[in-house]
């Protein structure tokens, strides 16, 4: 039910423009996916997401399993109906959240025992349980249960974890039987090229509809992330979508697309919005700073989002300082619009074989080193 169509590869880089066909619509790639952890992209309405042309959003298995709970969403008819979102949804497996609870979880071959961060109750998440929850959520793309190892981590630990993740992937595949949901495997292997290669090759052998790369952007330097990504991509098929998990700053997104990735996600644009920071054509702005108290320009004079068309930096700074909820809403609208538009411009540049020059121009204005 999910099909990837490769439209064009940039002549000078590994960047590619494609199209993912799903039962709930077409996704033009490369694409940034806003994160709706608890069945909502924080502070945003569905109409606002549609107006900025968010083609697909994410839900989080771990959080939705704990609240409102699997039975309620199943009763509602799945996550789409529960939150009234008609476009595609991708759900992660819950693995990243569970493994981030390092002080309250225990890993075994069968799965992971953990305590809820909400009330301390004990739970046991297995590959089969993760798929069962995602089946009930009814998302269009579901992720295999994996372990995301921290950085840095010793070779022996990463090897054992990667091999267990592959065994868990087989169990996920064996349990999953819904043809209207596409199961993606996740390549792991830490910062070790031989482990990345082995994980990629064995994940590809599973012949799944798409492949994700996990365990990057977990604290390592950007150049090391790019090195691992470049090494891994060469083992992935060209006729399936590639998803780099958890990246959301412009530089990481540019580097990911340049290496041939199609999909990316991150909570960053809404998280920094709640902290008073905006992404703009000329670099990030910390709007809460006193220097913006009498600045009556829009956040970004090149942006046509609702926030930029209707409000000033001075006004939004005032809202931040008096703790008004409208401030993170306006900054979230702007940051998400900014990233989604940036990805569309990347696609246009790829189609014209101009990705390198577009990246160079963007970096020069944003303040990044090329």
JOHU-V579782 format. One record per run of one state. SS is the DSSP state (2 for helix, 1 for strand, 0 for the rest). FROM is the first residue (numbers start at 1). TO is the last residue. If there is no record, write none. Layout:
ss = {SS:SS}
from = {FROM:FROM}
to = {TO:TO}
This chain:
ss = {0:1:0:1:0:1:0:1:0:2:0:1:2:0:2:0:1:0:2:0:1:0:1:0:1:2:0:1:0:2:0:1:0:2:0:1:0:2:0:1:0:2:0:1:0:2:0:1:0:1:0:2:0:2:0:2:0:2:0:2:0}
from = {1:3:10:16:23:25:30:31:36:46:52:56:61:77:79:84:88:93:95:101:105:108:111:116:122:127:138:141:144:155:176:182:188:193:206:210:214:222:234:241:245:250:259:263:267:268:275:277:279:285:287:290:293:306:311:313:322:325:352:355:367}
to = {2:9:15:22:24:29:30:35:45:51:55:60:76:78:83:87:92:94:100:104:107:110:115:121:126:137:140:143:154:175:181:187:192:205:209:213:221:233:240:244:249:258:262:266:267:274:276:278:284:286:289:292:305:310:312:321:324:351:354:366:370}
